[in-house]
């Protein structure tokens, strides 16, 4: 019996000895496979971004387009509950959502502001199931990427956050590149609109038609919903000479308290919060046609004398006008002044306008 016990003991030792290396190998393989999986996720995410952006044009290469591709790709690879990309608006300096994907549950969307608040204080966000990181600041590009963990996601939140950290520098560069691309494209378009205004005002069209078409080009230049050109009269008041824009269709009469003040003082006016400005009275002027959120009003000069006012309201994007819009419209107003001077010196057919422009 003793022999039998010894054999059994040896057999147990052999069995244990055989199993131990195999178990160790499995642990080693398991540990080695974890970073490979993360690397593969990162590679798949990079490829998805590159493939989509390399075949996209226009809006697809804008910051919104880049962010949309990123959130959809990240969501598909990780199956997180929801993900969002926020960047700081260059004009208002407020954080705005470029793109989000995943759950449309209001309780999830309601947590994004808390994440933004924490991102102001630290680089990483960790609020329960909400995780995220700040984007590297590049130039004026500043933002945050956040995701909300879910029960059905493919990877642990720690892995998802690690993946986000790895892709973040690349995403920051893409977003900033897209921002600059859109910005310079917009500047080129604005230059073209300014040249168009100049060409119209120096064309062989009738003088009144010149002013109307040039006003339409000025409205497109600053992407406004509507605009008007007012000319001074002999008694110092203003009268509507031309009006344009999608929100001013059919409008034939208009008065503007702001334009009257600009004509009187010769100083341009920029209003960025129309609802809070006492100069915009409900039911009067533009407010009788549409709610005014933002407005730019600049004097039209002949030499040193203000002979009219060029005024635009509401940017189509919903964003307020900026000082840059004021400068651009002011430069155009000088060209309007030259055209009005020609109008005053023109044939008798424009007598009504000439009379209103006499010193």
PyMOL commands that set and color helices and strands:
alter all, ss='L'
color gray80, all
select helices_A, chain A and resi 2-54+58-61+63-78+106-109+112-119+157-201+207-221+246-248+257-265+274-276+285-288+323-345+348-356
alter helices_A, ss='H'
color red, helices_A
select strands_A, chain A and resi 82-88+95-102+124-127+130-134+143-148+224-232+238-244+269-271+295-302+305-315
alter strands_A, ss='S'
color yellow, strands_A
deselect
rebuild
show_as cartoon
